[in-house]
Amino acid sequence: MTENSSSRMDTPTNISLSPGISVSDSLEYKTVSVFLVLLVCGVGIVGNIMVVLVVLTTRHMRTPTNCYLVSLAIADLTVLVAAGLPNVADSLMGTWVFGHAGCLGITYLQYLGINVSSCSITAFTVERYIAICHPMKAQTVCTVSRAKRIIAGVWIFTCIYCMLWFFLVDIQVSQDGHVQCGYKVKRELYLPIYLIDFAIFYVIPLLLAIVLYGLIARILYLNPLPNQPDTRATTLRRSCREASEAGKGGRPGRPKSALSSRKQVTKMLAVVVILFALLWMPYRTLVLINSFVSTPYLDAWFILFCRTCIYANSAINPVIYNAMSQKFRSAFRGLYRCQQPDVNQRTLSLIQTGFSTVRDPRTSQPSSNGTNGKTRKAILSTNMTSKQNGSGHQESESLSDKKAEHFIDISSTTFGLALNGNEKSDWPPSNDTTDKQENM
C-alpha cells in the first residue's frame, strides 16, 4: 500500500484527490474549501437543471444548438455531483467514506462528465460552423433529430471509453490509517493514458474550436452571408408585417435580423469555449507538469484553486446563457414564475380574441360576405357597360377603379374580423427553418 500511496501523490490527476494531510486538516482550509465548493456547486446544480427543464418543456427552445447545450448541462451536473459533493465530504471527514464501489463509480462519473462536456462543446462548434458557413447544407444537416443522434453517440462512446478508469483506481490506506481513493498504477503506466486523454478531450477540441470560430468570424464580420433559399420570402414577410403594424397606427416592429441573431448565438458559444479553455488550464497544466517532474507540486491552496476553477466551469454556463441570450433569459424567468415561458408571445393573440367579443364574428361575416357579393356584381356590371359603350369608356373605368378600391377596403375589414374570430389564421407567417435555429 505504501507504493500505491506514493504513486498517487506523484500524479495528482483525480479531481477528488486531497493535498497534503497537514494542511487539509486545518480549520481554515476546511472552512474555505467547503464554503467555495458548496457555493459554486449549488449555483451550478440549480442553473444546469433549469437549462434542461427550459429546453425540454419549451417548444420554441428545441433547436439543434440547444440540444447540445442540454447535453453539456447534464455533463456539468455529473461533474458537480460526482466531483464537488464528494470533495465536501472528504474535506469535512478527512478521509474517504464512500468505500471501494464509491471510489470506482465516482471516479468513472467524474471523467464521464468531463469528457462528455468536451465532446458537446466540439459538437455545437461544428454545428455553428455548418449553420453559418454552409447554410444550404445546414437545412438538412443541422436538425434536431440529427443532433439527438449525435448526442446519443457521444454519450455511448464516452461511457465505453471511461470504463478504463475502473482498472486504474482503488482504495489506498496510508501508514497512519488515512483512507483515500487514488490510482493503483505507477506513473510509467498511467502517463500514456493521461496524455491520450489530455489530447483527445482538451487539446484537439480547443484547436478545432479556434479554427472553426476563425472561419465563422470571417463570414460574420468580413464577408456577407451566403444567400439562403428563403431569404427573399422572409424579407417580404417581415416587410408586410411592418407595413401592417404601421398602417394600424402602432409602432413598427423591429425584428432581429438573421445576421445579428447569428452573431449573438456565436458570441455566446464562443464565450463558453473560451471559459472552458481558461478554467481547465490550471488543473491540466498542474497535472502535466507533475507527470514529468521528480518532485510534484502539491500546494494545498493551489490545488483548491484548480478544483474551484473546474467546478466554476461547470456552473457558469447557465449564467452565460442568461446574460447573453434573450430567449434563455425570458425562459428562465417564466420557469422561475412557474408559468409557461411563451406566455408573452401569446399576448397579442389574447388581446385580439378579447376585441373580437365586441363584435360577434358570426353576424359580421355574413353581412360582410353579402356586401362583397354586391360589390362584385357592381364591378361586373360596370365592366360590361364599359365594354358595350365605347364612348363612355374612360368614365366607366374611373368608376370601376373607385368601386375596386371600396372592395379592397371591405375585404381587408373582413380579413381582420376573421383574425379576431374563431377561425384559425396563419398570419403572420412563421420564419424559415434557418431562422428558427438561430432563436435561442
C-alpha positions in Angstrom: 0.0 0.0 0.0 2.9 2.4 0.6 4.0 2.1 -3.0 0.5 2.8 -4.2 0.2 5.9 -2.0 3.4 7.3 -3.2 2.4 6.7 -6.8 -0.8 8.5 -6.2 0.9 11.5 -4.7 3.3 11.7 -7.7 0.4 12.4 -10.1 -2.5 14.3 -8.5 -4.8 13.9 -11.5 -8.0 12.9 -9.9 -10.4 15.8 -9.2 -11.2 14.5 -5.8 -7.6 14.0 -4.7 -6.6 15.6 -1.4 -3.5 17.7 -0.9 -1.1 17.4 2.0 -2.8 16.0 5.0 -1.4 18.6 7.5 -2.9 21.5 5.5 -6.2 19.8 4.6 -6.8 19.1 8.3 -6.6 22.7 9.3 -9.8 24.5 10.2 -9.1 27.4 7.9 -8.6 25.2 4.9 -11.7 23.1 5.6 -13.9 26.2 6.1 -12.8 27.9 2.8 -12.9 24.6 0.9 -16.4 23.6 2.0 -17.8 27.1 1.5 -16.4 27.6 -2.0 -17.3 24.2 -3.2 -20.9 24.3 -1.8 -21.5 27.8 -3.2 -20.2 27.0 -6.7 -21.8 23.6 -6.9 -25.1 24.8 -5.5 -25.4 27.5 -8.1 -24.2 25.2 -10.9 -26.6 22.4 -10.0 -29.6 24.7 -9.9 -28.6 26.5 -13.1 -28.0 23.4 -15.1 -31.2 21.8 -14.0 -33.1 24.9 -15.2 -31.3 24.7 -18.6 -32.5 21.1 -19.0 -36.1 21.9 -17.9 -36.3 25.0 -20.1 -35.3 23.3 -23.3 -37.4 20.1 -22.6 -40.6 22.0 -21.6 -40.5 24.9 -24.1 -41.2 24.0 -27.7 -39.5 27.0 -29.4 -36.3 26.3 -27.4 -35.8 22.9 -29.0 -33.2 23.8 -31.6 -30.1 21.8 -32.6 -27.8 24.1 -30.7 -29.9 23.9 -27.5 -29.9 20.1 -27.7 -26.1 20.2 -27.5 -26.4 22.7 -24.6 -28.7 20.2 -22.8 -26.0 17.5 -23.2 -23.4 20.0 -21.8 -25.7 20.8 -18.9 -26.2 17.1 -18.0 -22.4 16.6 -18.2 -21.8 19.6 -16.0 -24.3 18.2 -13.5 -22.4 14.9 -13.5 -19.1 16.7 -12.7 -20.6 18.8 -9.9 -22.4 15.9 -8.2 -19.6 13.3 -8.7 -16.6 15.6 -8.0 -17.9 18.5 -5.9 -20.1 16.9 -3.3 -17.6 14.0 -2.5 -14.9 16.7 -2.2 -17.0 18.3 0.5 -17.4 15.1 2.4 -13.7 14.4 2.1 -12.8 17.8 3.5 -15.2 17.5 6.4 -14.4 13.9 7.4 -10.7 14.0 6.5 -10.9 10.5 4.9 -12.7 8.6 2.1 -16.1 7.5 3.3 -17.6 6.0 0.1 -15.8 2.7 0.1 -14.4 0.7 -2.8 -17.5 0.9 -5.0 -17.8 4.6 -4.4 -14.2 5.1 -5.4 -14.7 3.3 -8.7 -18.1 4.8 -9.5 -17.4 8.4 -8.5 -14.1 8.5 -10.5 -15.8 7.0 -13.5 -18.6 9.6 -13.4 -16.1 12.4 -13.0 -14.2 11.6 -16.2 -17.5 10.8 -17.9 -18.8 14.3 -17.2 -15.5 15.9 -18.2 -15.2 14.1 -21.5 -18.9 14.5 -22.5 -18.7 18.2 -21.8 -15.7 18.5 -24.1 -17.4 16.5 -26.8 -20.6 18.5 -26.5 -18.6 21.8 -26.9 -17.0 20.3 -30.0 -20.4 19.2 -31.4 -22.1 22.6 -31.1 -18.9 24.3 -32.5 -19.1 22.2 -35.7 -22.9 22.8 -35.8 -22.4 26.5 -35.7 -19.8 26.3 -38.5 -22.1 24.4 -40.8 -25.1 26.6 -40.0 -23.2 29.8 -40.8 -20.6 28.9 -43.4 -22.7 26.3 -45.3 -26.3 27.4 -44.9 -27.6 25.3 -47.8 -26.2 22.2 -46.2 -27.5 23.2 -42.8 -31.1 22.8 -44.0 -30.7 19.1 -43.9 -27.7 18.6 -41.6 -28.4 20.9 -38.7 -31.7 19.3 -37.5 -32.9 18.4 -34.0 -33.2 14.7 -34.9 -29.6 14.6 -36.1 -28.4 16.4 -33.0 -30.1 13.9 -30.8 -28.4 11.0 -32.7 -25.0 12.7 -32.4 -25.5 13.3 -28.6 -26.5 9.7 -28.1 -23.4 8.6 -30.0 -21.2 10.9 -27.9 -22.6 9.5 -24.6 -22.3 5.9 -25.7 -18.7 6.4 -26.9 -17.7 8.2 -23.8 -19.3 5.7 -21.5 -17.3 2.9 -23.1 -14.1 4.9 -23.1 -14.3 5.8 -19.5 -14.6 2.2 -18.4 -10.8 2.2 -18.4 -10.9 4.0 -15.1 -12.4 1.0 -13.3 -9.0 -0.6 -13.7 -6.9 2.4 -12.7 -8.2 3.5 -9.3 -8.6 1.7 -5.9 -8.9 2.4 -2.2 -5.5 3.2 -0.6 -4.6 3.2 3.1 -1.5 5.1 4.3 0.7 4.0 7.2 -1.3 6.3 9.6 -4.6 4.7 8.6 -5.7 7.5 6.3 -8.0 6.1 3.6 -8.1 7.7 0.2 -9.3 7.0 -3.4 -6.4 7.1 -5.7 -4.6 5.4 -8.6 -3.2 1.9 -8.2 -0.8 2.0 -11.2 2.7 3.6 -11.4 3.4 6.8 -13.3 5.0 5.0 -16.2 1.8 3.1 -16.9 -0.6 6.0 -16.3 1.3 8.7 -18.2 0.4 7.5 -21.7 -3.2 7.1 -20.8 -3.4 10.6 -19.4 -1.6 12.1 -22.4 -4.1 10.5 -24.8 -7.0 11.7 -22.7 -5.4 15.2 -22.5 -5.0 15.3 -26.3 -8.4 13.9 -27.2 -10.6 15.8 -24.8 -8.7 19.1 -24.4 -6.1 20.0 -27.0 -7.9 18.8 -30.1 -11.3 20.4 -29.2 -9.6 23.7 -28.5 -7.6 23.7 -31.7 -10.7 22.7 -33.7 -12.7 25.5 -32.0 -10.0 28.1 -32.8 -10.0 27.2 -36.5 -13.8 26.9 -36.9 -14.6 30.1 -34.9 -12.0 31.9 -37.0 -13.9 30.8 -40.2 -17.2 31.8 -38.6 -15.8 35.2 -37.7 -14.6 35.7 -41.3 -18.1 35.0 -42.6 -20.0 37.1 -40.0 -17.7 40.2 -39.8 -15.7 40.3 -43.0 -17.8 38.7 -45.7 -21.6 38.8 -46.4 -23.6 35.8 -45.5 -24.2 33.3 -48.3 -27.6 33.6 -50.0 -30.2 31.3 -48.4 -33.2 29.9 -50.4 -35.9 31.7 -48.4 -34.2 35.0 -47.8 -36.4 36.9 -50.2 -39.6 35.4 -48.8 -38.5 36.1 -45.2 -37.7 39.7 -46.1 -41.1 40.1 -47.8 -43.0 38.6 -44.8 -41.2 41.0 -42.4 -41.8 44.0 -44.7 -45.5 43.1 -44.8 -45.6 42.7 -41.1 -44.0 46.1 -40.5 -46.3 47.7 -43.0 -49.5 46.2 -41.4 -48.3 47.4 -38.0 -47.6 50.9 -39.3 -50.9 51.1 -41.1 -52.8 50.3 -37.9 -51.1 53.3 -36.2 -48.9 51.1 -34.0 -45.2 51.1 -33.6 -43.4 49.5 -36.5 -41.9 46.2 -35.4 -38.2 45.8 -35.3 -37.5 42.1 -35.8 -33.9 41.0 -35.2 -32.1 40.2 -38.4 -30.6 36.8 -39.2 -27.1 38.3 -39.1 -27.5 39.9 -35.6 -29.1 36.7 -34.3 -26.2 34.6 -35.6 -23.7 36.9 -34.1 -25.4 36.8 -30.7 -25.6 33.0 -30.6 -22.0 32.6 -31.9 -20.7 35.1 -29.3 -22.4 33.2 -26.5 -21.0 29.8 -27.6 -17.5 31.3 -28.2 -17.6 32.6 -24.6 -18.4 29.1 -23.4 -15.5 27.6 -25.3 -13.1 30.3 -24.0 -14.1 29.8 -20.4 -13.7 26.1 -20.8 -10.1 26.6 -22.0 -9.2 29.1 -19.3 -10.8 27.4 -16.3 -9.4 24.0 -17.1 -5.9 25.3 -17.9 -4.6 25.5 -14.3 -5.5 21.9 -13.5 -4.4 20.5 -16.8 -1.1 22.4 -16.5 -0.5 21.2 -13.0 -1.1 17.5 -13.9 1.0 17.8 -17.0 4.0 19.3 -15.1 3.7 16.8 -12.2 3.7 13.9 -14.6 7.3 14.7 -15.6 9.0 16.3 -12.6 10.6 14.2 -9.9 9.1 16.2 -7.0 5.4 17.1 -7.8 4.0 20.5 -6.8 1.2 19.8 -4.2 0.4 23.1 -2.6 -2.9 22.7 -0.9 -4.3 26.1 -1.7 -3.3 25.9 -5.4 -5.0 22.6 -5.7 -8.1 24.1 -4.1 -7.9 26.9 -6.7 -7.7 24.3 -9.5 -10.7 22.4 -8.2 -12.7 25.6 -7.8 -12.0 26.6 -11.4 -13.2 23.2 -12.6 -16.4 23.5 -10.6 -16.9 27.1 -11.8 -16.6 25.9 -15.4 -19.5 23.5 -14.9 -21.5 26.1 -13.0 -21.0 29.3 -15.1 -22.6 28.2 -18.4 -26.2 28.8 -17.3 -25.1 32.3 -16.2 -23.7 32.9 -19.6 -26.9 31.8 -21.3 -29.0 34.1 -19.0 -26.6 37.1 -19.7 -26.2 36.7 -23.4 -29.4 35.1 -24.7 -32.7 36.9 -24.5 -34.6 33.7 -25.3 -32.9 31.8 -22.4 -33.4 34.8 -20.1 -37.2 35.0 -20.7 -37.5 31.2 -20.5 -35.7 31.2 -17.1 -37.9 34.0 -15.9 -41.0 32.1 -17.0 -39.7 28.9 -15.3 -39.0 30.8 -12.1 -42.6 32.2 -12.0 -44.0 28.7 -12.6 -45.6 29.9 -15.9 -45.2 28.9 -19.5 -42.1 30.7 -20.9 -44.1 31.6 -24.1 -46.9 33.4 -22.4 -45.6 36.7 -23.6 -45.7 35.5 -27.2 -49.4 34.8 -26.9 -50.3 38.2 -25.5 -51.2 39.6 -29.0 -53.5 36.7 -29.8 -55.2 37.0 -26.5 -55.8 40.8 -27.0 -57.2 40.1 -30.5 -59.5 37.5 -29.0 -60.7 40.0 -26.4 -61.5 42.6 -29.0 -63.5 40.0 -31.0 -66.1 39.9 -28.2 -67.1 43.4 -29.1 -68.4 42.3 -32.4 -69.8 38.9 -33.0 -67.9 37.3 -35.9 -70.9 35.1 -36.8 -73.1 38.1 -37.6 -70.3 40.2 -39.1 -69.1 37.6 -41.5 -72.4 37.1 -43.4 -73.0 40.8 -43.7 -69.5 41.4 -45.0 -69.9 38.4 -47.4 -73.1 39.9 -48.6 -71.5 43.3 -49.1 -68.7 41.6 -51.0 -71.2 39.9 -53.3 -73.0 43.1 -54.1 -69.7 44.9 -54.7 -68.6 42.1 -57.1 -71.9 42.4 -59.0 -71.5 46.1 -59.3 -68.0 45.8 -60.6 -69.0 43.2 -63.2 -71.9 45.3 -64.4 -69.7 48.3 -64.7 -67.2 46.3 -66.7 -69.9 45.0 -69.1 -71.2 48.6 -69.5 -67.8 49.8 -70.3 -67.3 47.2 -73.0 -70.7 47.9 -74.6 -70.4 51.8 -74.5 -67.2 52.7 -76.2 -67.8 56.4 -75.9 -68.0 56.3 -72.1 -65.0 54.0 -71.6 -62.9 56.4 -69.7 -65.7 57.4 -67.3 -66.6 53.7 -66.6 -63.0 52.9 -66.0 -62.7 55.5 -63.3 -65.9 54.3 -61.7 -64.7 50.8 -61.7 -61.5 51.9 -60.0 -63.3 53.6 -57.2 -65.5 50.6 -56.6 -62.5 48.3 -56.7 -60.9 50.4 -54.0 -64.0 50.2 -52.0 -64.0 46.4 -52.4 -60.4 46.2 -51.2 -61.3 48.1 -48.0 -64.2 45.8 -47.3 -62.1 42.8 -47.9 -59.4 44.0 -45.5 -62.0 44.6 -42.9 -63.4 41.1 -43.4 -59.9 39.7 -43.1 -59.3 41.5 -39.8 -62.6 40.2 -38.5 -61.6 36.6 -39.4 -58.4 37.0 -37.5 -60.3 38.2 -34.4 -63.0 35.5 -34.7 -62.9 31.8 -34.1 -61.2 30.9 -37.3 -57.5 29.9 -37.3 -55.1 32.1 -39.1 -51.5 31.6 -40.1 -50.7 35.3 -40.3 -48.1 36.4 -39.6 -46.3 33.5 -41.2 -43.5 31.8 -39.3 -39.9 32.3 -40.2 -37.9 29.7 -42.1 -36.1 26.8 -40.7 -32.7 28.6 -40.5 -34.2 31.5 -38.5 -35.7 29.0 -36.1 -32.3 27.5 -35.5 -30.9 30.9 -34.6 -33.6 31.7 -32.0 -32.3 30.9 -28.6 
